[in-house]
Amino acid sequence: MKVIICGAGQVGWQIARHLSGENNDVTVVDNNPELVHRATETLDVQGIAGFASYPDVLERAGARDADMIIAATYSDEVNMVTCQVAHSVFEIPRKIARLRAQSYLTAIYSDLYRREHMPIDVVISPEREVAEAALQRLSAPAAFDTESFLDGKSELLGILIEEDCPVVNTPLRQLTDLFSTLSAIVVGIRRDGTLFAPDAGDQVFVGDEIYVFTNNEDVTRTLEVFGKTNKKQDRIVILGGGNVGLAVAEALETRADRIRAKVIEKDRARAEVAADALEKTIVLHGDGLSAELLKEAGIDRADAILCVTDDDKTNILAAVRAKAEGCPMAICLVNDPSLVPLMKPMNIDAYINPRATTVSSILRHIRHGRVRAVYSIGDAEAEVIEAQVMSTSPITGKKIADIDFPEGVLVGAIMKDNKVVRPRGDTRIDEGDVIVLFSMPDDVLEVERLLQVSIDFF
């Protein structure tokens, strides 16, 4: 497949890395020659320096025979014009655009822009993706990472192993014997900063960050097995009243179970907009780093603080101060991946990387039709792929134990006839099953071969 990626920033670079690693013909376009040079030097891609919306630049990028264009520059307007040019001039079949401005999103999602007027097949909103990720973190506060699969029937949980974990130093194969009715399967372990797919003889140690698949109804019990308590969140403080904070607060207001939220926003105009939009949520105008304002928001009685301003350092410092004031859980929005290693030593419970959520969303839309979901773990350290098994797949009709999966691939969950079953060695994979696989980056191409999902992306 021939793909043009417009924008060589973190999102564009990650998408290019994924697609080029799977033997696609990828060209990266950016008006910053240094970013283009970085992409061509570190990845197996071609690069064009220039404005992505210019027809002559797209011509040089090979738009005449491209299968897909992904517009992920920093400018909404450039992204929209790029898709329009790609459609009108080059007839590129598939067009994906990243848009941030709420005004554009409101118009597009309300169908005011129809395809013939604004030909964008898929719109990716980083703010909406981040808001969804924040709500998922709040739904499982004891986990530092969460993602739903199999129509919400299966959950991937990221859990930090601490000293009170009852299964420390226990080989993973023994967990099946100790908890025979539990659906939990450990598919990934991050130890000393390195993520790997464990085998049955591996143990979990204090300080490990593990990734566990479990059925939706087993989430609480799974967390307890690994030493966590999933306390219900009744009071939430949201730092930042922008698009992300406002979306989260609006979602919390619509929940049947009453959750009391307070929003802190430093910018008066933005605070007034949030106050007008929210009916049940208190909006406080002021600096979220102020201990006095945090106390006024009731931070010592809150179950969690969600820091989602557009400044990483403000988010981190506010989270640290909230924890010091007695808030048991802090979740941060962190754009700079170099700050992520600070989360654990600063006692911040979970973080959201907007670039990672955006990359996962784009990957979900460009994978082959039988791939139902893709989730990128950490800084593209691994992928979780959910796909329907086809009759032509090499794994169809085989037991899991008889399938030659690479060492970096583990089966996390299987759905048969709309029912989730725990994968075992003697579990047979049949046509029509939906399977969820944890894969290290180098093994994604082999996973797609085994699933027969690398022929047609759309």
N, C-alpha and C positions, 0 to 999 in steps of 0.2 A: 504494500500500500504506500502511496506517495502522499506525504503530509507536509504542509507548510505551517510552521509555528511562528506566529508574530508576537514578539516580545521575548527577550532572552534573559529576563530577570529570574528570580528563584522559581516561580511557577513554570515559566516557559522552559527553563533549563531542566527541571525535574521531568516534565512531560517528554521533552526531547530525549532525556536519558532512558526513560522507560521504553519509548517507541523505537529508538535506534538500537537498543539492546535486544529487540525482538525482530531485527533484520528488516525493519521498514525503511523506506527511502525518506529521510527527514531533512528539511531545509529550515533553518532558523533565520528570521528576519528581525533586525532591530536597528534603530537609528544611532545607537551607541556602538561604534566599531570595537571597543574594548570588550563589551559583552559578547559580541559576535565572535571575536577572537577566542575568548574563554570557552565558548561552546564548541567551536571547531577544533580547539586544541585538546579538550578533555573528552569529547564525545565523537562518535562516528557519524557526524552530520555535516551538511554543507551550510555555508553561512553567507548571507547577503546583508550589507550595511545600507540602510536607507529607511524611509518612512513606509510602513507596511500598507498604508492606504493608497500609495501612489501606484497606478497601473503598471508603469514601466518597471518599478521595483518588484511587483508580483510577477511580472513577465519574466524577469531575470531569475526569480525563485522557482520557476517552472510551473506557474499556475495553469498553463494551457492543458496539462494532463494530470493535474493534482486530483486526488480523491477526497481530500479533506483539508480545511483550513481552520486553525485554532487561533483566534484573536485574543491574546492575553497581555496586551500592552498595558501601561499604567493609565491610558486615556480611554474613557468610555466612548468618546466621539470617534477616535481613531479605530477602535474595535468595531463600532457599528458601520462606519464608512468602509472599512476593510471587507466586511461581510457583504456589503452592498456591491462593491466593485468585484469581489470574487464571484458573486451571483450574476451580475449584469454583463460583465465583460468576459469572464472566463468560464462561467457555468460550472463552477466547482460544486459537486453534488452535496457535500456535507459541510456546514458552517457552524462553528461554536464560538460564542463571544462571552468574555467575562465583563460584567457590568456592575458598577458600584452605586451609582447615583439612584436614590430612591425614586425620583421622579420618572426616570426611564423605566425602572422596574415596575412601578405602579401601572404605567401605560402599557407595557408589554404583557404583564400578567393579567391585566384586565381586557386583553385582546383588542386594544385600540390600534396596536400595530399588527396588521395581519401580514402573513408571509409574503404576499405580493408587494407590500410596501416596505417592509423591513425583513429581508430574507435571512433570518437567523434561526437555525434549526434547534439549537439548544442554548439557553441563556444560563450562565453560571453567576450566581450572586455570592461573593465571598461573605458578605454580612449575614445572609440567610443561612449559609452553610455553617458559619461560626455559631450563630444563635442555636441552630439545631444541635451542634456539638455540645454547647454549654448546657442545654436542657438534658442531654443524655448524661453528661457528667453529674448533674444534680440528681438524676434519677437513681444513680448508683454511687452515692457519695464516698463509699469506702474504696472505690476503685479509682485509679489515676487515669484510666482510659476505658472507654466503653464504645461498642458499636453493635448494632442489631443486624441479624441475618435471618434468612428463611422466613420472610414475612413477619418478623418480630418474634418468632418462636425460639430463636437461639441468640445468645448474647456472647460477645467477646469481651472479657474483663481483663484490664491490666491491674495487677495487684502487687503492692510492695510487701515483700516478706520481712516481718519484724520478729523480734525475739519471742513474742508470745504466740507465734504460729505453731500449732500442735503437730504439724507434719514436717518440721524442719529435719533435714538429714534423712528423710524417708525416700527410698527409691520410688520413682513414679509408678512402676509396675505394681507396687504394693497398695497404691491408692485404690485401685480397682477392687482388691480383696477387702480393704478396710471399709470402703464405702461403696458396696456393691450396687446400691440403688441410686447412687448419685451419677449424674450425667457429665460431670466435669472432666475435661481432658486438657492437660497442659500442652500447648503447642509451641510456645516460645519462652525462652529465658534470656534476660539481659543481665549479664554478670560483668562487673568491671567495665561497663560501657559497651560491651559487645553482645549483640543479639544472636542467638543460635536456636536451631530446632533440636530439642532434646531427644535422646532415645530412652527406652524403658528403664535402663539402669541408672540414669542420671538422678541426682537428688536436688532439692531446693535448699539454699542456704540463706541465712540472715543477710539482708541487703540486696538479694536478687529482686528483679522486677520480672514477674511472670505474666504470660498471656494465657488465659484459660477460656475454653469454650464450655458453655453450659446451657441447658434448656432454660427458658424464661422462668418457669416455675421453680427452678432450683437455684436461682441467683443468690437468695439470702443464705441458703444452706451452704452453697459453695464458698461464699465469703467467710462464713463461720469456720469452715474447715481450714481455711488459710489464715485464721486469726483476726477476721474483720467483722464488725457489726454494722449492718446497713440501716442506720437510724433514719427515720422519716424526717424530711426537711419541712418544717413549718414556717420558719422565719428566714428570709433571704435578704441580704443587703447587696445591691448591685451598684458598683462604682462605674459610672459612665452612662450617660443618657443619650448616647448617639444611636445609630441604626441598630447595632447589636444589642445594647442594653435595653432599648425600647422594645425590640422584637421579643426578647426574653421576658420582659415584664408583661407584655401583652399576652404572651402564651401562658404565663403563670396565672393571669387573671381569668383565663377561660377554663382552667382546670376545675373539675368537680370537687376535688379535695382542696379545701381552703389553704392557700399558702400566702402568708403575709410578706409582702416585698416592699422594700424602700429603695429608692434610687437616689444616688448622690451625683450631681453634675456641676462642674466648675463653671461652665459657660452659661450665663444667665439666659440668653436667647434660646439655647438648646434645652435648658431646664424648663423654660416656659412651654416649649413645644411638647416636651415629654409630659408635663403636667396636664396639658390640654388633651393629649391623646389617651391618657390613662384614667380610669374611673375609680379603681379601688387601691391604687398604689400611691404612697406618699413620695413626693419628689422634694429633695432637699438641695438647695443651691449652696455650693461651697466647695472647698478643697478637701478631697477624700483623704489626703495625707494628714489632715488635722485630727489630732486625738480627741479634741472637744466635739468636732462634728461626728466622728465615728461613735462617740458615746451618745450623742443626741440621736443617732440612728439606731441605738440599742445593740451595738456590735457585741457586747458581752452576753446578750441573750439570743443572738442570732445563731442559727444552725450552720450557716455558710455565708461567705462573701464571694461574690463573683466580680473580678476586676477586669473590665473590658473597655478601658479607655484606649485611645490611639497612641498611647505612650507606654512602651514596655517598662521603663524604669518606674514610672508612677504605679503601674499595676503591681510590680514586684514589691516595691516599698510599702504600698498600701496593704498588700496581703500580709507582709511580715508584721506590720503594726497591728492589723486586725487580730492576728494570731496572738500577739503579745497582750492584747486587750481581752483575750478570753474566747475569741471565736474559734470553734473546733475545726473548721474546714475552710481552706482558701483555694480558689481556682483562679488562674491567671491566663489572660490572653498574652501570648508572647510571639512577636513577629520575628525577632532575631534568634535563629537557631543556636547561636553561640552562647546565649543566656540560659539555654535549657539545662546544662549541667549544674546550674546554681539552684535549681528547684529543690532538690533533695537536701543539700546542706542548709538551705534557708527555711526548711520545714514547710514548703508550699506543697499542698496535697496533690494538685493536678494542674495541668496546663493545656492550653489549646493553641495549636499552631495553625493560623489561618491559611498559610500556604499549603500545609499538608492536607487540610480539609478540602481546599480548592482542587489540589492535584487529584485527590481521591474521587471527587465529584466528576472531574473531567474524564478521568480514566474509566469511570463507571459508564460514561456516555459514548466512549469510543471503542470499547471492547466489542468483540464479536457478539452477534445477536443472542447466542445462548448463554453468554455471561450476564448474570443478573445483577451482580454487584462487585465492586473492587474497593478494598480499603487499604490505604498505605499506612503502615505502622512507623511511628517516629519520623525521622528524617529519611524516608524512603528506605528504611532498613529491611523491610520485608513487606510482602503483599498478602492480603487475604482475598481469595477469589471464590465467588459463589457462582456456580454454573449448572445448567441442566445437562444431564448425561445424554448423549446422542447414540443412536444405534450404531453409528460408524466409529464410535470411540473405542480405542484399544482396551479400555478398562471395563467396557460393558460385558456383563456376564461373569466377571471374575470376582473372587473373594479379595478383600483388601490385602490379606497376607500374601497373596499370589501376584500382586501388582508391583512392578519394579519402579516404585517411586524413588526419586533422588533423595539423598540424605537430608537435604534441606526442606523437604516437603512432608507435611503431616495432615491427615484428615481430621478436621475439627468437628464436623457435624454432617448428618445426612438426613434428608427428608424423603420419605417414601409414602406415596398416596396421601400427601398433606399431613403426615405424621412424622415428627422428628424422632430418629432413633440414634442411640449411641453407637458410634463406629467401633467395631471389634475386628479382630483378625479374620473371623469367619463370616463377617457381614458381606453379602454379595451386592455388587453394584449393578443395578438394572437400568435399562433404557427408561428415561423419564424421571429418574431420581434426580434430586437436586443435591449437589455435594459442595461442601465448603472446605477449601484447602488453604493451609498456611504455607507460604513459599518464600524462601530466601530469594533475593533478586536474581542471582545467577541461574536459578532453576525455573523461572517463570516461563521461559520458552518451552521447556520440556513439559511443564504442566499444560500449556496450551496444546502441545502435540497430543498428550494423553487424553485431553478433553475434546480434541478435534475442533478447536475454536480459533484457528488462525487463518481461515480462508477469507472470510468476509466480515468487515467490522461494522457494517450498517445495512 
